Amino acid sequence: MVKPITLCTSQWVDIPLNKLVEKAKDWGLDGLELTCGGDHFNVSLALENGKLLKEKRSLLKRNSLN
């Protein structure tokens, strides 16, 4: 069984998520673990805006990431 290779974005929070997603795809990663910082993920906003989770997931999927 092949294990997915993912990256936690906490050390990369200074890079906008849309750019980091492109880099992760180029690096051949399988997915990203979004940190609660920068524009990567905001729990409070996600609780207020039901679309936010779908938007983040869609960004990842468009770049073949989980």
HELIX and SHEET records of a PDB file:
HELIX    1   1 THR A    9  TRP A   12  5                                   4    
HELIX    2   2 LEU A   17  ASP A   26  1                                  10    
HELIX    3   3 VAL A   43  GLU A   48  1                                   6    
HELIX    4   4 GLY A   50  ARG A   62  1                                  13    
SHEET    1   A 2 THR A   6  CYS A   8  0                                        
SHEET    2   A 2 GLY A  31  GLU A  33  1                                        
END                                                                             
